[in-house]
Amino acid sequence: MPTVVTEGQFRFVVNTRENDFEPPHVHIWVGNEDLCRIALNDGRFLDQPPPGSYRSILDAYQKHAEAIRREWDRVHRR
């Protein structure tokens, strides 16, 4: 699971093995905890983020959305 980018406390991780039925997405980690996922096609949360972290996660994601998508496409060859 390569970390694509780190922004503050958040690590944005692209899993190398995902189910074919799942939309392109990135996992957001803090420390050893997988907090939630964001869909790359529309930027919506696939899981409820922890209380009070919605805006900070989304802001961090939006700064690096293009790089995250490029890495997801590279890893998954799409």
Residue pairs with C-beta under 8 A, 6 or more apart in sequence:
1 13
1 14
1 15
1 16
1 27
2 13
2 14
2 16
2 71
2 75
3 11
3 12
3 13
3 29
4 12
4 13
4 14
4 26
4 64
4 67
4 68
4 71
4 72
5 11
5 12
5 64
5 67
5 68
6 12
7 60
7 63
7 64
8 56
8 60
9 30
9 31
10 28
10 29
10 30
10 56
10 57
10 60
11 28
11 29
11 30
12 26
12 27
12 28
12 29
12 60
12 61
12 64
12 68
13 26
13 27
13 28
13 29
13 34
14 26
14 27
14 68
14 71
14 72
14 75
15 27
16 75
18 25
18 76
23 39
23 40
23 41
23 46
24 39
24 40
24 41
24 69
24 72
24 73
24 76
24 78
25 37
25 38
25 39
25 40
25 46
25 72
26 37
26 38
26 40
26 61
26 68
26 72
27 34
27 36
27 37
28 34
28 35
28 36
28 37
28 38
28 49
28 57
28 61
29 35
35 47
35 49
35 50
35 53
35 57
36 45
36 46
36 47
36 48
36 49
36 50
36 57
37 45
37 46
37 47
38 44
38 45
38 46
38 57
38 58
38 61
39 45
39 46
40 65
40 68
40 69
40 72
43 58
43 61
43 62
43 65
45 54
49 57
61 68
72 78
